[in-house]
């Protein structure tokens, strides 16, 4: 198991308040999803992340996402899990500060990351979706967050 997977397993065990979970979901979905007008689709190789996302969505929005195992066409032999949300999409995107008045927001609203705990929650979500970290005992120790959108990376 990679060092990144070990750290991500530790992260999903962190107990969080509802506002921290909203920030975490916002960071994850903003950076690791495909959003269409009627659904949100996310993909991960880690079943423990699937559980965290499903439980968070269920607890906050009373919606149960659908999960499918799909074939990984990359060189990795890991199973890919696809999480799809088809219910309450508009409400979820608005609550998570991703979309408002049919317009996608370039950056996260202050009410999502207003406190230090929420900022940490947001960064947890980004890391769970697009992050990696090398073992500090190795010579090339570093952490990466692969951000697709310039506005998001500046934020």
C-alpha positions, -999 to +999 in steps of 0.1 A: +000+000+000+013+034-009+020+062+016-007+083+000-033+056+005-023+052+041-027+090+047-061+090+029-073+061+051-063+082+082-081+113+068-114+095+063-114+084+099-114+120+111-147+129+128-161+161+115-189+186+121-215+191+094-199+223+083-165+206+080-181+178+060-198+203+037-164+220+031-148+186+025-175+175+000-171+209-017-134+204-021-138+168-033-166+174-058-152+206-072-119+189-080-129+153-087-163+151-105-181+155-137-212+177-132-240+177-157-274+193-154-290+162-138-262+143-121-228+144-103-203+117-111-171+110-091-145+083-095-120+068-070-099+037-065-104+037-028-135+020-013-129+038+020-133+072+002-165+058-014-178+051+021-169+086+034-186+103+004-217+082+006-221+086+043-215+124+041-240+128+013-266+106+031-261+124+065-262+160+051-287+157+022-306+125+029-296+112-005-281+078-012-256+079-042-253+050-065-220+032-067-207+011-096-175-008-100-160+000-134-130-014-152-098+006-149-084+011-183-051+026-169-021+005-162-033+000-126-052-031-118-072-014-090-109-014-093-125+020-100-156+030-081-180+054-097-202+074-074-233+089-090-257+114-075-290+119-094-313+133-066-313+168-052-284+178-075-292+215-076-296+216-038-263+198-033-244+220-057-258+252-041-251+240-006-215+230-015-209+264-030-203+250-065-233+264-084-257+292-078-285+307-100-275+283-128-240+296-128-209+277-117-188+296-091-151+300-100-141+300-063-154+287-031-178+311-012-166+323+022-195+306+040-179+272+030-144+280+042-151+307+068-133+291+098-100+273+100-117+240+107-137+244+074-106+253+055-089+221+068-121+202+057-119+217+022-083+208+018-090+173+031-116+170+003-092+183-024-065+159-011-088+129-011-098+136-047-066+149-063-038+146-038-007+125-033+021+126-008+055+108-006+068+092+025+088+117+046+115+091+052+123+092+015+146+118-001+120+132-025+094+140+001+066+163-012+029+166-015+009+174-046-026+186-053-035+183-090-059+212-097-074+215-132-088+250-129-065+281-126-090+299-103-091+269-080-054+266-078-050+303-070-076+300-043 
